Amino acid sequence: MDRFPFPADLISAQQQWHDTYRALAAPRPRHTTELRRRLLALSVRIQWHPFWATPAGRTPAARVELRQRTAEGRTRVAA
């Protein structure tokens, strides 16, 4: 059972953030300006998501768990 009930759109935005970050971190990435703008837009969407105003979202542990849950899911898919 998940400790925090993250909304699907927040999980999706965090997964997209990880994907965009990896694309930007690749050696000699193409379209760096577009990737940076996308990373910034996703960061804003994640930061100001209404979930963080709920009791479950007010703890710093919720943000950490969101990042860990979405990052480990992506590394398993890539492996």
N, C-alpha and C positions, 0 to 999 in steps of 0.2 A: 504494500500500500504506500502511496506517495504521501510524504509528510505535508507538502503544500499543494493546494488545488490550483495549479497554474492554468489559466485560460489557454485554449488552443492557439489563439492569435499571438499571445506573448511567447509561447514556446516556438512557434513558427518564426517569429521575428528574431529570436535569439539564435535559432539554427541558421537563419539567413545571415546573421551577423558573423557567426563562426565561418561560414562558407566564404563570405566576402573577405574576411580577414585573412583566411588561408590563401585566397586568390591574390590578394595584395602582397602577401609575404613570400610568394613564389619568386624564384629567381627571374629577373627581367620580366615583370608582369606587363601585360598590354592594357591599355586604357586605364592607367593609374588614376587619372582625374575622376573618371566615372566611378571607379571602385572606392575612392576616398569619399566622394559625395554620397554614395550608397551607404558606406559604413557610418558616416555622420548621421544620415537620415534614420538609419536603423537604431543607432545609439539614442537618438532623441525619442523615437517611438518607444523603445524599451524603457528608458528613464522615466518618461511621463505617462506610462501605462496606468490606467485606473486601478489595477490590481494592487499597486504599491500603497494605495490609500486604505485598503482593507486591513482588518486586524491581522490576518495571516501574512500579509505582505509588508508589514511594518518592521519586521525583524531583519537584520543584516543577513541572517542565515538563509532567508528565502532567496535573496539575490545570489548568494553563493551556490545554493542548491540548483537554481535555474541554470547557471553557467555550467556546473558540473554535469547535470543531467543531459543538457543539450550537447555538450562537448563530447562526452563519452559515447553518446549515440552516434555521433558522426565518425568517431575514430573506429567504431566497430563496423560501420558500413564501409569505410575506406579499406579496412584490413582484409 
